[in-house]
């Protein structure tokens, strides 16, 4: 099967796009896809995210949220008060992953039923 817009000679392997590689490595990192998917329903507090993703440790949740924030996919909002409340939400770039992750979820369900 030839890729649309391919200009490669027959038999020549396509180089992986570095942007695609970075994105797939980021989203494919353990728990990251689940965190982003959980946030597609809307903003959540830290504890809500932890409950939405069983088996995810607090340490890894914090680490992944920091990484997603650094990559510009998640934003962190601190609400003053006692206790301080921190709310996480997807940025516009993060929200653009919603249809991609929804399609991946649908594919995974079809794939597992076929297996």
Secondary structure, DSSP 8 states (H G I E B T S, - for coil): ---TT----TT------HHHHHHHHHHHSTTHHHHHHHHTT--EEHHHHHHHSTT--HHHHHHHHHHHHHTTSEEEEEE-SSS-EEEEEE-HHHHTTHHHHHHHHHHHHHHHHH-
